[in-house]
Amino acid sequence: MKGCLTKKLVFREVSGCLVEKPECSYARKFGFSFVCLHPDHQKFHVHVSGVMSRIEANERYEELRVKRHDEFIAGLDEEGRRYFCHKTDFHGQPLSE
């Protein structure tokens, strides 16, 4: 699993994947992020290997999520962008600014 980088998540069974375009068989899409389902995923945590701090890992995970979201929105037609960019709360009510 050379090149794998993960970050600790709330769930012990998975870690957050910090690879920009993961191609390994253990990476699974989760919203606009990826999680790692490798049995030894904790060995790839960036703070364990000293590659980056937990704060930097959190920032990287969020940066990748936002980038993937923006790419998704950019790939939509006008109607799709209008639909997915309409901000509502849990009950479908418009969000107040």
Helices and strands as residue ranges (DSSP letters): E 6-8, E 15-17, E 27-30, E 33-36, G 41-44, H 46-49, H 54-74, H 78-85
